[in-house]
Amino acid sequence: MGRAMIKLKSSNLKLPTFWRFHLKCSIVTLCTLFIIGLTTWPLVAQVYRPVCYIETADGSYLDLSALCGSQTTREVQRSPEDLFFENFQQQTQQYPQAVRNNLSTYPRENALASGQWICQTFRRGGESAVEIRRQALLERDRSTSNVAKQEILHTAAIRHLCS
């Protein structure tokens, strides 16, 4: 008879309520363990290690920077597109203020698209094809700003994008 009562009691328990209770308990347990873990783990201190050093037997570091000489940091390699646009901006500084003002508003995306077209023309037809393209573009607009823009785009594209 004791078994029958147990089955009767468990059949009266609603399953969704049981699973919700179980889920709540699990979440509380996980949060508690997480908080306990954060407070009991030792914090790792940042240890200064010189670039040139010897680690001694007791675990300390002996700085040998004076013996090693100056250390140079490695330059982060930039993309050809970044180098191209930086070169474009630098070359604009060689022109009069009116041209610089006009070219300073030339969008990066447009400059890169023009540079890619120059490279595509260069790969397909060589330098002579690029020169024909440039002359055709200059026929449409012979303003000082456009002449400067075409010259700068050509130089920067050949230097940075077409390799």
C-alpha positions in Angstrom: 0.0 0.0 0.0 2.9 2.4 0.6 4.0 2.1 -3.0 0.5 2.9 -4.3 0.5 6.1 -2.4 3.9 7.1 -3.8 2.7 6.5 -7.3 -0.4 8.4 -6.6 1.5 11.4 -5.2 3.9 11.5 -8.1 1.1 11.3 -10.6 -0.6 14.3 -9.0 2.6 16.4 -9.5 2.4 18.5 -12.6 5.4 17.9 -14.9 5.7 21.5 -16.2 5.8 22.7 -12.6 8.5 20.1 -11.7 10.7 21.1 -14.7 10.3 24.8 -14.0 11.4 24.2 -10.4 14.3 22.1 -11.6 15.4 24.7 -14.1 15.3 27.5 -11.4 17.4 25.4 -9.1 19.9 24.7 -11.8 20.2 28.3 -12.7 20.7 29.3 -9.0 23.3 26.6 -8.6 25.2 27.6 -11.7 25.2 31.3 -10.7 26.4 30.4 -7.2 29.2 28.3 -8.6 30.2 31.0 -11.0 30.4 33.6 -8.2 32.3 31.3 -5.9 34.7 30.5 -8.7 35.3 34.2 -9.4 36.0 35.0 -5.8 38.3 32.0 -5.1 40.5 32.0 -8.2 43.7 33.9 -7.6 44.1 37.0 -9.7 47.1 36.8 -12.0 49.3 39.8 -11.6 51.0 41.3 -14.6 54.7 40.6 -14.3 57.0 43.0 -16.0 59.4 41.1 -18.3 61.9 43.1 -20.2 62.5 42.2 -23.9 66.1 41.1 -23.1 66.3 39.2 -19.7 67.6 36.2 -17.8 65.3 34.3 -15.4 67.2 33.6 -12.2 66.8 30.4 -10.2 64.4 32.0 -7.7 62.1 33.0 -10.6 62.9 36.7 -10.7 64.0 38.4 -13.9 67.3 40.2 -14.5 66.9 43.0 -17.1 69.6 42.9 -19.7 68.3 45.7 -21.9 71.4 47.7 -21.5 73.5 44.8 -22.9 71.1 43.9 -25.7 70.9 47.4 -27.1 67.7 49.2 -28.2 64.9 47.0 -29.4 62.9 48.0 -32.4 59.2 47.2 -32.5 57.8 45.4 -35.5 55.7 47.6 -37.7 52.2 46.3 -38.2 51.8 45.4 -41.8 49.2 47.5 -43.6 47.1 46.4 -46.5 47.9 47.5 -50.0 44.7 49.4 -50.1 45.6 51.4 -46.9 49.1 52.1 -48.4 47.5 53.2 -51.7 45.1 55.6 -50.1 47.8 57.0 -47.7 50.0 57.6 -50.7 47.2 59.2 -52.6 46.6 61.6 -49.7 50.4 62.4 -49.3 50.7 63.1 -53.0 47.9 65.6 -53.0 50.0 67.8 -50.6 52.3 68.5 -53.6 49.6 70.5 -55.4 48.2 74.0 -54.9 45.7 74.6 -52.1 42.7 74.7 -54.5 43.6 71.2 -55.9 44.2 69.9 -52.4 40.8 71.1 -51.2 39.2 69.4 -54.2 41.0 66.1 -53.8 40.7 66.0 -50.0 37.0 65.3 -50.5 37.6 62.4 -53.0 36.1 59.3 -51.3 38.4 56.4 -50.4 36.0 54.0 -52.1 36.2 55.9 -55.4 40.0 56.1 -55.2 40.3 52.4 -54.6 37.9 51.6 -57.4 39.9 53.8 -59.8 43.1 52.2 -58.6 41.7 48.7 -59.2 40.6 49.7 -62.8 44.1 51.0 -63.4 45.6 47.7 -62.3 43.2 45.7 -64.3 44.0 47.7 -67.4 47.7 47.4 -66.6 47.5 43.6 -66.3 45.5 43.3 -69.6 47.4 45.7 -71.8 50.5 47.0 -70.0 51.6 50.6 -69.5 50.5 51.7 -72.9 46.9 50.6 -72.2 47.0 52.5 -68.9 48.2 55.6 -70.7 45.4 55.4 -73.3 42.9 55.0 -70.5 44.3 58.0 -68.7 44.3 60.2 -71.8 40.6 59.2 -72.4 39.7 60.3 -68.9 41.6 63.5 -69.3 39.7 64.3 -72.5 36.5 64.3 -70.5 37.8 66.7 -67.9 40.9 68.8 -68.3 40.6 70.7 -65.0 43.7 71.0 -62.9 42.2 68.9 -60.1 41.3 66.1 -62.5 44.7 66.1 -64.1 46.3 65.9 -60.6 43.8 63.2 -59.5 44.6 61.0 -62.6 48.3 61.4 -62.1 48.2 60.6 -58.4 45.8 57.6 -58.9 48.1 56.2 -61.6 51.3 56.5 -59.5 49.8 55.2 -56.3 48.0 52.3 -58.0 51.1 51.1 -59.8 53.2 51.4 -56.7 50.8 49.7 -54.2 47.9 47.9 -55.8 49.2 46.3 -59.1 52.0 44.1 -57.7 
